Amino acid sequence: MEKELATFKFRLWRRKITNFVMMGLTVVAVLVAIIPLIFIFYYTISKGITYLNLDFFIQMPKPVGESGGGMANAIVGTLILIGIGGGIGIPVGIMAGTYLSEFGNNKFGSLVRFLTDVLSGVPSIVVGVVAYTLVVVPMKHFSALAGGIALAILMIPTITRTTEEIIKLVPHSLREAGLALGIPKWKTTLLIVLKTAWKGIATGILLGLSRAAGETAPLLFTALGNRFWSTSIFQPIASLTVYIYDYAKAPFEDWNNQAWTAALVLILLISLLSLLFKILTRSKYKTNR
């Protein structure tokens, strides 16, 4: 009896030690992941907040050699590019992910999954070259439309795979209940499954938009950039990422400082999009209860 009790205590002690060590390792892993992010945020805010003022949002870039000015055209251009990319990439990604989850248990579905995973790993500059070949060359000029298409291509894999995995988490009992009531499968998928999985799908959409908002290479080959005010989707357009790239490598201190401010504004823009999606998805779920 004493031997069994000693064995039990030893095993209990070993489990406690193992639990403590594993908890410690997970905390260290979290810190390793968070500390660089905190450092990036802190450094960007400390460098960019100095030149963050109203003029940055309402004024145009100044000519070379003149200090001051802003990036109003780049802020509007970034929103236009994200809007075009989202308008193309979000519906395609959601529909593709829905197909893979609900109807993709076949060879064609496996092929689509494989190609989606490959596309998610393709460097963004390659996507820019492809968009240049397929859109810019036939149009014979750079444009916001070409930039939006390039960003849409980058969004689609993230949204597709996220949508697929989230829809798979929806209980099959909901599908069976809809079918038992005589609702067609396509309507069950649209009105019940997608509605239930909307919050997770919105997270995937946000991830896709965030990735697209921070891309520079594809826009160099498609939207190019524009130092003047332009909102036409058929003309070259300015963007924050391209301005950050150009201003950061410039030999002018004022441009370097504005590059940090543009980076801060881009982070704030993505954070605002995240907050907006959180509010929309939360209110939607509260309404449906």
N, C-alpha and C positions, 0 to 999 in steps of 0.2 A: 504493500500500500504506500509506504514511504517512497519507494522507488518510482511508482507511478506519479505521485504528487511532485516529486523532484523533476521528473520528465515534463510534466505539465507546466511547471513554473519556468523551466528552461525554454520550452517552446513559446510560452507567453512572452518571456523576456526577449527572445529572438525576434518575434513578430513586432514587438514595440520598437526594437532597435532598427529593424528593416523599415518600418513605417516612418520613423524619424529620419532615417537617411534618405528615403525616397522623397519625403516632403521637403527636405532640405535641397535635394537636387532639383525638384520642380521650382522651388522659390528662386534658386540660382538661375535656372533657365528663363524664368519670367524676367528677372532683373537684366539678364544678358539681352533679352529682346527689347525691353522697355528703355533701358538707359541710353542706347544710341538714338532712339526716337526722341527721347526727352532732350538730348543734347542737340539734335537737329532743330527741334522746335525752338529751344532757347537761343541758339546761335542765329537762326533766321530772324526771330523776333527782335533780338538785340541789334542786329545789323540793319534790319529793314524798317523798324519803327521810327527811326530818326527822320526819314524822308517821307513818312506816310502822312499826307495831309489832303485837304480837299482838292488842291490843284492836281494831284496825281490822278484823281478820278474824273476830272472835268476838262483837263487841258490836253492838248496834243503834244507829241514829242517835239522838243526844240531842235533846231539845226545843230550840226556839229560845232562845238566851240561855245555854245550858249548854255548856261546853267539853268536849272529849273525845268519846268514843263511837266507833263504827265503821260499817261498811257491810256487815255479814254478810248481811243480806237482799238487798242489791244484787248481791253477788258470786254468791250462789246463784241469784238471779233472772236474772242474765246467762247463767249456764250453762244454765238451763232454757230461756230464749229461744233461745239458740244451738242447743240440742238439738232443740227443736221445729222451728226453721227448717231445720236440717240434715236432720232426719228426713223433711221434706217436699221440700226443694229438692235434696238430693243424688241421690236415686233419679230424680227427674224430669229433672234436668240430665244425668245419665249416660245415661239411656235416650234422651233427645232427641238428645244428641250422637252416640250410637251409631247412631241412625236416620239422622241427617244424613250421617254418614260412610259407612255401609254401604249404605243404601237411598235416600238423599236426592238422587240425581241426576235430579230431575224438577222440575216447576213447583211442586209442593207443598213440596218440600225447599227450593227457592229462597225461597218465601214465608216458611217457618219461619226460615230464616237472616236474612232481612230483618227480620222481627218481633223476632227475638232481639237483633239489633244495635240496633234502635230501643229495646227495653226496657232494654238495658244503658246507654243514654244518658239514660233518664228520671230526673229528679231524685228523690231518695229521699223527699222530702216529698210528691210526687205519689203515690208508691206508698203512703205512709201514708194519704193521703186516700182512695184507692181501697179499701184494706183497711178503713178506717173505714166506708165506705159498704157494702161487701159483707159484713163480719163483725160489726163493732161495732153498727151500726144494727139488723140483724135480731136479734142477741142482746140488745140493749137495755142493754148495759153493756160496759165495757172489760175486757180479759182478756189473759192471757199467750198464749192460743191465737191471738188476733188479732195480737199482736205477732210471734209465731213465723211466722205466714202472711206477714206483711209482709216479714220478713227472708228468708223462703224465696223470695219473688218477686225480691228483690234478688240472691240467690245464683244463681238458675237461669241467667241469661244467661252469667255467667262460667264456670260449670261446663259448660254446654252447648258453648260455643265452644271451650273448652280440650279437652274430651273429643273433640270432632270432629277438631281439628287433630292431637291426639296419636295417635288411632287411624289417621289417614291416614298416619302415619309407620311404621306396622307393615308390614313387607315383604309384598307380595302372595304371595310364595312360601309363607308360612305358611298363608294361606287356601287356596291351591291344594293344599298337602299334605294339609290336613284334608279337603277335598272329594274328593281322590283316594282317600282311605281310606274313603270312603263316609259320612263324618260330615255330617249335615245342616248347612245354612248357618247356621241360628240357633244350633246347638250349637257350630259352629266359631267364630262370633263371640263367644259367651259364654265358652267354655272356653279358647280359644286367643288370639283377638285382644285381648279385654279383659284377660286375664291378662298378656299381654305388655305392654300399655300401662298397666298399673295404676300404675306409679310416676309417670308424667306426669299421669294422671287425678287421683291423690292431690294433686299440686301444684295443679291447678285447684280441687279441693275446698277446699284450704287457703286459696287466694285468696278463694274465695267466703265461707268462714267468717270470714276476717279482715275482709272488707268489712262483713259483717253485724254483727260484734261491735262495730264502731266507729260504728254508725248511731244517731242520736238522734231525728231528725225523725219517722220512721215510728212510733217507740215513743210519742211524745207523743200521737199520734192513736189508738193501739191498746192498748198495755199500760198507758199513762198513768203509772204509778208508784205506790209504796206505801211509807209510812214504817213499816209494821208487817211482821212476819214472815208471809210467805205463799208457799206452794209450789203452790197450786192453779192449774191452767192455765185455769180458768174465772173467775178473779178478777184484778183489777189486780195487777201485780207490779212490784217494784223492779228497776232495772237501773243499772249503773255509768255508762252514758253519760247517762242522764237526771239522775242525781245530779250528775255533773260539770257539766251545763248549769245546773242549779238552784243548786248551791253556788258556781259560778264567778261568777254574776251577783249573788249575795247581798251585802248590805252588812256581813257579819260576817267578820272576818279568819280566825277559826277555820274557818269553812265554806270560805273561799277556799283555805286550806291543805289541807283535806281533799279538795278538788276536785283539786289537784295529786297528792295521794297516790292518789286513785281513778284518775287518768290513768296513773300509774306501774303500778298493779296491772293495769289493762287491757292495757298493753303487755306486762307479764310474762305475763299470761294468753295472749295471742296468741303470744308467743314459746314458751310451754310447749306450745301446740297444734302449732306448727311443729316443735318438737323431737320431739313424740310421733309426728307423721306421718312424719318422717324415720326414726325408729327402726323403725316398723312396716313401712314400704316397704323399708327396707334388709334387715331380717330376713326378709321375705317372699322377696326375690330370692335371698338366700343359701340359703334352704331349697330353692328350686326348681332350683338348679343341680345 
